[in-house]
Amino acid sequence: MTKSPRTLFTLLAIVWSACSQAQDASTTIFNFLRLPASSHSMALGGIQVAAPDDDAALLLQNPALMANITDRSINLGFLSYMQGCKSANASYAMAAGERGTWGVGAQLLGYGSMKEMNVDGIELGDYAALDMALSGGYSYTLTDHWAGGALGKFVYSKYGHFTSVALAVDLGLNYLNDAGDFSFSLVAANLGGQVKPFGDKREHLPLDIRTGITKQLANAPIRFSVSMVDLTHWSSRHYYNPTREKEKAGRILMNHFVLGVDILPTEQLYVAAGFNFRRASELKAAGSSHAAGLSFGAGVNLKRFKVGVSYAKFHVSMPALMANVQCQL
């Protein structure tokens, strides 16, 4: 007898209630946890929580998607985030019985070497800054269509002489109908808090409630993905706005949407594009409207080897490029 997804729905409802009252401040730390770990996901706008791909990097985005990953798959990714900053990630998934899947992952963002100055402007030397997260989780196929998953995270940051440690968990639920080429997901990401703050004040993690669908057309090699993210924040103060003018309700609503489309000419090839409304709005507000919010990518999926590349713009300083390689051991 298989388990009902009702328990996970109840748990996620409780999480939603708690999250809706959390994070009154718009500032959060460990925001590198929002960065995509998959080049395919980055091409589709950055966050697509329902894409049912055989992509081990997606366990870092929705732990329920581990159920779709081939046994003993390892994925390595590299992202040139912005000038002077480089990010790398690794993930591995393996089957645990007929219905379970274990997964582990690591994320690293390095900011390079910086000059350390005292209050008088005297140079004291160089220091390094980095963010890191180590993750481990499990997903279980509850029924023929439903899967649930959880991913625990150990998060660490070091900025010169200052360090911080946090513990967090992601919870995910996925419905997949292979016959209808339809997938739906609900995710609560980065639930947790600091164990060791940078100073005396504890700060918020980038908690994120996400939901999304992915649907492939029946008579065309086209697949659409739509996700809504950051669903606990509905105020102008949560978005970058140098003019400090109050955002219109319609603009705030659209800032939660991420759209993506895949062209699938064969089972081994995809070409993807996406649009992230919040990223577009904030880049334009910062004075960088060229390709704001847009992303592109392509990949090759062979039986035991996969590779993908993508382009997006996260920062005014430079565009970001990402590449992933996956193989089955």
C-alpha positions as CSV (number, residue, x, y, z in Angstrom):
1,M,0.0,0.0,0.0
2,T,1.4,3.4,-0.9
3,K,1.3,6.5,1.3
4,S,-1.0,9.4,0.7
5,P,0.4,12.9,-0.1
6,R,-2.1,14.4,2.4
7,T,0.5,14.4,5.2
8,L,3.0,16.4,3.1
9,F,0.2,18.8,2.1
10,T,-0.6,19.4,5.8
11,L,3.1,19.9,6.7
12,L,3.5,22.4,3.8
13,A,0.3,24.3,4.9
14,I,1.8,24.6,8.4
15,V,5.1,25.9,6.9
16,W,3.2,28.4,4.8
17,S,1.4,29.8,7.9
18,A,4.7,30.1,9.8
19,C,6.5,31.6,6.8
20,S,3.8,34.2,6.2
21,Q,4.6,35.8,9.6
22,A,8.4,35.5,9.3
23,Q,11.0,37.8,7.7
24,D,9.5,41.2,8.3
25,A,12.8,42.7,7.3
26,S,13.5,42.8,3.6
27,T,17.2,42.0,4.1
28,T,18.4,38.4,4.2
29,I,21.8,36.6,4.2
30,F,23.0,33.5,2.5
31,N,21.3,34.7,-0.7
32,F,23.7,32.6,-2.8
33,L,21.2,29.8,-2.0
34,R,18.9,31.4,-4.5
35,L,21.3,30.9,-7.4
36,P,20.5,28.1,-9.9
37,A,22.5,24.9,-9.7
38,S,21.3,23.7,-13.1
39,S,22.2,25.3,-16.5
40,H,18.9,24.1,-17.8
41,S,16.9,25.7,-15.0
42,M,18.9,28.9,-15.4
43,A,18.0,28.9,-19.1
44,L,14.3,28.6,-18.2
45,G,14.4,31.8,-16.1
46,G,16.5,30.7,-13.1
47,I,13.9,28.7,-11.0
48,Q,11.6,26.1,-12.4
49,V,10.4,23.8,-9.6
50,A,8.3,21.4,-11.7
51,A,10.6,20.4,-14.6
52,P,10.8,16.6,-14.3
53,D,14.2,16.2,-15.9
54,D,16.9,13.6,-15.3
55,D,19.1,16.4,-13.8
56,A,20.8,15.7,-10.5
57,A,21.4,19.4,-9.9
58,L,17.6,19.9,-9.5
59,L,17.7,18.2,-6.1
60,L,19.1,21.5,-4.9
61,Q,16.0,23.3,-6.2
62,N,13.2,20.8,-5.3
63,P,14.1,17.7,-3.3
64,A,11.0,15.9,-4.6
65,L,12.5,15.9,-8.1
66,M,15.2,13.4,-6.9
67,A,12.6,10.7,-7.8
68,N,13.2,11.4,-11.5
69,I,17.0,11.1,-11.4
70,T,18.8,8.1,-12.8
71,D,20.6,5.9,-10.2
72,R,24.2,6.9,-9.5
73,S,24.1,10.1,-11.4
74,I,26.7,12.8,-10.6
75,N,26.4,16.4,-11.8
76,L,29.1,19.2,-11.8
77,G,28.3,22.8,-12.5
78,F,30.2,26.1,-12.9
79,L,28.7,29.6,-13.0
80,S,30.5,32.9,-13.8
81,Y,28.2,34.9,-11.6
82,M,29.5,38.5,-11.8
83,Q,32.8,40.2,-12.1
84,G,35.2,38.6,-9.7
85,C,32.7,36.0,-8.4
86,K,32.6,32.4,-9.4
87,S,30.2,29.7,-8.3
88,A,30.5,25.9,-8.5
89,N,28.2,23.1,-7.4
90,A,28.1,19.3,-7.3
91,S,25.3,16.8,-6.7
92,Y,24.9,13.1,-6.6
93,A,21.8,10.9,-6.5
94,M,21.3,7.2,-6.0
95,A,18.3,4.9,-5.7
96,A,17.3,3.6,-2.3
97,G,14.9,0.6,-2.9
98,E,12.1,0.7,-5.4
99,R,10.6,4.1,-4.3
100,G,13.3,6.0,-2.6
101,T,16.2,8.2,-3.7
102,W,19.1,9.6,-1.7
103,G,20.9,12.8,-2.8
104,V,23.8,14.9,-1.7
105,G,25.0,18.3,-2.9
106,A,27.5,21.1,-2.4
107,Q,27.4,24.8,-3.5
108,L,30.2,27.3,-3.3
109,L,30.4,31.0,-4.2
110,G,33.8,32.7,-4.1
111,Y,34.1,36.5,-4.2
112,G,37.8,36.5,-4.8
113,S,40.4,38.5,-2.9
114,M,39.6,41.9,-1.5
115,K,41.6,44.7,0.2
116,E,41.1,45.1,3.9
117,M,41.1,48.6,5.2
118,N,40.8,50.1,8.6
119,V,38.5,53.1,9.5
120,D,41.3,55.5,8.6
121,G,41.6,54.0,5.1
122,I,44.9,52.3,5.7
123,E,45.4,49.1,3.8
124,L,45.8,46.1,6.1
125,G,46.2,43.4,3.5
126,D,44.0,41.0,1.5
127,Y,41.2,38.8,2.7
128,A,38.9,36.3,1.0
129,A,35.1,35.9,1.1
130,L,33.1,32.9,0.3
131,D,29.7,31.2,0.9
132,M,29.3,27.4,1.1
133,A,26.4,24.9,1.6
134,L,26.5,21.2,2.0
135,S,23.2,19.3,1.5
136,G,21.8,15.9,2.0
137,G,18.3,14.6,1.4
138,Y,15.8,11.9,0.5
139,S,12.8,11.6,-1.8
140,Y,10.1,9.0,-1.8
141,T,7.5,8.1,-4.4
142,L,4.3,8.2,-2.5
143,T,1.9,7.0,-5.2
144,D,2.2,6.4,-9.0
145,H,2.0,10.2,-9.5
146,W,3.1,11.8,-6.2
147,A,6.6,12.2,-4.8
148,G,7.8,14.1,-1.7
149,G,11.3,15.0,-0.6
150,A,13.3,16.8,2.0
151,L,16.8,18.3,1.9
152,G,18.9,19.4,4.9
153,K,21.6,22.1,4.5
154,F,24.6,23.1,6.5
155,V,25.4,26.7,5.4
156,Y,28.7,28.5,6.1
157,S,30.0,32.0,5.2
158,K,33.3,33.6,5.8
159,Y,34.0,37.3,5.1
160,G,37.5,38.1,6.3
161,H,37.5,37.7,10.1
162,F,33.7,37.2,10.3
163,T,32.0,33.9,10.0
164,S,28.4,32.6,10.2
165,V,26.8,29.2,10.3
166,A,23.2,28.2,9.6
167,L,21.0,25.1,9.4
168,A,18.2,24.9,6.9
169,V,15.8,22.4,5.2
170,D,13.9,22.3,1.9
171,L,10.6,20.5,1.6
172,G,9.2,19.6,-1.8
173,L,6.1,17.9,-3.3
174,N,5.8,16.9,-6.9
175,Y,2.9,15.5,-9.0
176,L,3.9,13.9,-12.3
177,N,1.6,12.6,-15.0
178,D,3.7,11.0,-17.7
179,A,0.7,10.2,-19.9
180,G,-0.3,13.8,-19.9
181,D,3.3,15.2,-19.9
182,F,2.3,17.4,-16.9
183,S,4.1,18.2,-13.7
184,F,3.2,20.3,-10.7
185,S,5.4,21.1,-7.7
186,L,5.2,23.0,-4.4
187,V,8.4,23.8,-2.5
188,A,9.3,25.5,0.8
189,A,13.0,26.4,0.6
190,N,15.6,27.5,3.2
191,L,13.5,26.9,6.3
192,G,15.9,27.4,9.3
193,G,18.1,29.9,11.0
194,Q,21.6,30.9,12.0
195,V,23.4,28.8,14.6
196,K,26.3,31.3,14.7
197,P,25.6,34.9,13.5
198,F,28.2,37.2,12.1
199,G,27.8,39.5,15.2
200,D,25.3,39.9,18.0
201,K,22.3,40.2,15.7
202,R,20.7,37.1,14.1
203,E,19.5,37.6,10.5
204,H,17.0,35.9,8.2
205,L,17.7,33.2,5.7
206,P,16.2,33.7,2.2
207,L,13.1,31.7,2.9
208,D,11.2,31.0,-0.3
209,I,7.8,29.4,-1.0
210,R,7.6,28.3,-4.6
211,T,5.1,26.6,-6.9
212,G,5.1,25.7,-10.5
213,I,3.9,23.6,-13.4
214,T,5.5,22.1,-16.5
215,K,3.5,21.0,-19.5
216,Q,4.5,19.6,-22.9
217,L,2.2,20.0,-25.9
218,A,0.7,16.8,-27.2
219,N,1.4,17.3,-30.8
220,A,4.5,19.6,-30.8
221,P,8.0,19.3,-29.4
222,I,7.4,22.3,-27.1
223,R,7.3,22.3,-23.3
224,F,6.2,25.3,-21.2
225,S,7.2,25.9,-17.6
226,V,5.7,28.5,-15.2
227,S,6.8,29.0,-11.6
228,M,5.8,31.5,-8.9
229,V,8.5,32.2,-6.3
230,D,8.9,34.2,-3.1
231,L,5.3,33.9,-2.3
232,T,5.5,35.2,1.3
233,H,6.6,38.7,0.1
234,W,4.0,41.0,-1.4
235,S,5.3,44.5,-0.4
236,S,7.4,47.0,-2.4
237,R,10.0,47.0,0.3
238,H,11.1,43.5,-0.7
239,Y,12.3,44.7,-4.1
240,Y,15.1,46.9,-5.3
241,N,13.7,50.3,-6.0
242,P,16.1,53.2,-5.8
243,T,13.2,55.8,-6.3
244,R,11.4,54.3,-3.2
245,E,8.1,54.8,-5.0
246,K,5.4,52.4,-4.1
247,E,5.1,49.6,-6.7
248,K,1.8,49.0,-8.3
249,A,0.0,45.8,-7.3
250,G,0.2,44.4,-10.8
251,R,3.9,44.9,-10.9
252,I,4.4,43.2,-7.6
253,L,2.3,40.2,-8.7
254,M,4.3,39.8,-12.0
255,N,7.5,39.9,-10.0
256,H,6.6,36.5,-8.6
257,F,6.5,34.8,-12.1
258,V,9.2,33.0,-14.0
259,L,8.4,31.7,-17.5
260,G,10.3,29.2,-19.5
261,V,10.0,27.3,-22.8
262,D,11.8,24.2,-24.2
263,I,12.1,23.3,-27.8
264,L,12.8,19.6,-28.0
265,P,13.6,18.6,-31.6
266,T,14.8,15.2,-30.4
267,E,14.9,13.3,-27.1
268,Q,18.7,14.0,-27.0
269,L,18.6,17.8,-27.6
270,Y,16.9,20.8,-26.0
271,V,17.0,24.5,-26.7
272,A,15.5,26.7,-23.8
273,A,14.6,30.3,-23.1
274,G,13.1,32.0,-20.1
275,F,12.0,35.3,-18.6
276,N,12.3,36.3,-15.0
277,F,10.0,39.3,-14.3
278,R,11.6,40.3,-11.0
279,R,15.1,40.2,-12.4
280,A,14.0,42.3,-15.3
281,S,12.4,44.9,-13.1
282,E,15.3,45.2,-10.7
283,L,18.0,45.4,-13.5
284,K,16.0,48.1,-15.3
285,A,15.7,50.0,-12.0
286,A,19.5,49.7,-11.7
287,G,20.0,51.2,-15.1
288,S,20.7,48.0,-17.1
289,S,17.8,47.2,-19.4
290,H,19.7,45.2,-22.1
291,A,18.5,41.6,-22.0
292,A,17.1,42.2,-18.5
293,G,15.2,39.2,-17.3
294,L,16.0,37.1,-20.4
295,S,17.9,33.8,-20.4
296,F,18.9,31.2,-23.0
297,G,20.5,27.8,-23.1
298,A,20.9,24.4,-24.8
299,G,21.9,20.9,-23.9
300,V,22.6,17.4,-25.1
301,N,21.2,14.4,-23.2
302,L,22.7,11.1,-24.0
303,K,22.1,7.8,-22.2
304,R,24.9,8.1,-19.7
305,F,26.2,11.6,-20.4
306,K,24.6,15.0,-20.4
307,V,25.9,18.5,-20.9
308,G,24.2,21.9,-20.8
309,V,25.1,25.6,-21.1
310,S,23.1,28.8,-20.5
311,Y,23.2,32.6,-20.4
312,A,21.5,35.0,-18.1
313,K,22.1,38.4,-16.4
314,F,22.0,38.7,-12.7
315,H,24.0,41.8,-12.2
316,V,24.7,45.1,-14.0
317,S,28.4,44.4,-14.1
318,M,28.4,41.5,-16.6
319,P,26.3,38.6,-17.9
320,A,26.5,35.2,-16.3
321,L,27.4,31.9,-18.1
322,M,26.8,28.5,-16.7
323,A,27.8,24.9,-17.7
324,N,26.8,21.6,-16.3
325,V,28.1,18.1,-17.0
326,Q,26.3,14.9,-15.7
327,C,27.3,11.3,-16.1
328,Q,26.0,8.0,-14.7
329,L,28.6,6.1,-12.7
